[in-house]
């Protein structure tokens, strides 16, 4: 809340939940994912003004804004991940070969991946003080990895080359991370463990170190289309929140890509896209493995999620290199 008075918080939260449920209903009952996304973007982005009638007849105006870690925000992120995915499928079903539709679908895929990463990062932040969240956090990191992998595999990267031929290259040659041992531990299904608590701390520390280093380098690319995501400086490290949320207008005005002030040649732009694509791939591998690790903590090495991640990594040739 921006006003500081929580006397009417329950009433306000009821109104915000109504807005959330209305957007979800539009998605599920009316089969309109695009309108759902628009409604949720508004819910997350705008200040909400409510007028309350005091016992003495005086009108009290209260200004509220959803905190990025609030449970209503988390439900909105979850819905947006799915709604943008469905929008992509519906758009490509209309004209799978059209450049315009492919580009629009690619932008929606970026938004879906960004919200998946934000949802995983936000719940990871909450996991530090609420261990019961470990199962959904495991699923959210896996979803983030899958969504990023889908984006990396997209054929639209060729369109970004502005007509020039892009050599196909194997991402498996880029999977080695010199900063962590997650991949090696995953190959052995995290079996060599003598102290589960120490392993949890070590694996989590290595994972967060890698993703907090990589994410800022690709976040501007995922959020290029604007909307609420422009308010989010970093989806993993939430120190930017401080004691008060920044205004949307500030970030809408000042948020630009690291190269926004440069005019890249076509070749430089192509190299930049290849670099971003590789970073997205490395990030997706980390997300998948960490999601599998959390699942292993809860359900052991033979959990369905462990098998799912193992299958995904095998298809990409990661486990054979």
Secondary structure, 3 states (H helix, E strand, C coil): CCCCCCCCHHHHHHHHHHHHHHHHHHHHCCCCHHHHHHHHHHHHHCCEEEEEECCCCCEEEEEECCCCCCHHHHHHHHHHHHHHHHHHHHHHHHCCCCHHHHHHHHHHHHHHHHHHHHHHHHHHHHHCCCHHHHHHHHHHHHHHHHHHHHHHHCHHHHHHHCCCCCCCCCHHHHCCCCCCCHHHHHHCCCCCCCCHHHHHHHHHHHHHHHHHHHHHHHHHHHCCCCHHHHHCCCCCCHHHHCCCCCCHHHHHHHCCCCCCCCCCCHHHHHHHHHHHHHHHHHHHHHHHHHHHHHHHHHHCCCCHHHHHHHHHHHHCCCCCC
